[in-house]
Amino acid sequence: MGRYVLKRAGVGLLQALGITIVVFFVIRALPADPVARLVGFNSSPEVYKQAQASLGLDASVWSQFVTYMSGLFRGDLGVSWVTGSPILEEIRSALPITLQLITLSFALALLVSVPVGIATAKRPGGKLDKGVFGYGLFAGAQPEFWWGLLFIFFFYYSWGLAPAPLGQYAPGLDPPPQITGMSLVDSLITGNFTAFIDAAWHLWLPVMTLAFIVSGPIIKMTRQSMSRVLGSEFILYQQASGLPSGQIARSTIRASLPPVLTLAGILFGFLLGGAVLIEQVFAFNGLGSYSVRAVLNLDYPAIQGTVLIITVVSLVVYLVLDLLLAVIDPRVKN
């Protein structure tokens, strides 16, 4: 197992390094002028050259690359061209907000989707099976922001069952001190239960929106995997041998999990991308909103840092899922 972990971690590091290099050169090949974006398109040549030198853009691309990589290996992601703050500090403030949002959404989707998928596999062609099939087609046919706006219209505007989409807390509420950066966790650590209730109140609708979108594929995959395993020879043999139903159920679920976990890893990466739009809709100042501002401002260090962090988070999730798959099915290590 140790050799397998090291192998997967090594592959992940190479992937992160490759993506970092590609992003560095791609954004500099785009027909955009970050210097003019910062100082204004009508600025004098002297001001333009001074800003270009301060940003390090007067050097060759290869010289910029060497400077960036040397700082990266020291743990320095650079400084934002817009705010002047270290990129690592800005991402450290924004990342926990996004992780809290997508982790809760992912957990809710799994808690609902897996039991529903198992139930539909046991009764194929039933009303639940047909209803879930229609839901899967309908939920995946629209983008994330469309569902977010639709849910805001009904749950907030029409029915009053959700708060106004104005951020993590109600306006005027004193948030707890930032310890982890996650509103629910920080509220519990500091004992601020008023802030905890308010944070949960503002989280439930964006969490439900993301969970609603990704639940359909998980239900479908669980149903397909369960149906395949239920009709397999080893399950039929266990049933013919008179084994207890609980043991047969455990064997069926364990054999059905690998495809579901593989899809879960893919969907977690999808949630990282979907959070960009959902955070914009619900005014959450997370990594998604941060990345949008970085792109609009042509803030190259912020763009590079955001892509690198998202890549690392995704690779860590994939590594954990690979380890779970190796525990469930040792054949994947071969």
RAQUIQUI-V352444 format. One record per helix or strand of 2 or more residues. SS is the DSSP state (H for helix, E for strand). FROM is the first residue (numbers start at 1). LEN is the number of residues. If there is no record, write none. Layout:
ss->(SS | SS)
from->(FROM | FROM)
len->(LEN | LEN)
This chain:
ss->(H | H | H | H | H | H | H | H | H | H | H | H | H | H)
from->(2 | 34 | 45 | 61 | 87 | 127 | 144 | 183 | 193 | 233 | 245 | 287 | 300 | 330)
len->(28 | 6 | 10 | 13 | 36 | 13 | 15 | 8 | 38 | 8 | 38 | 10 | 29 | 4)
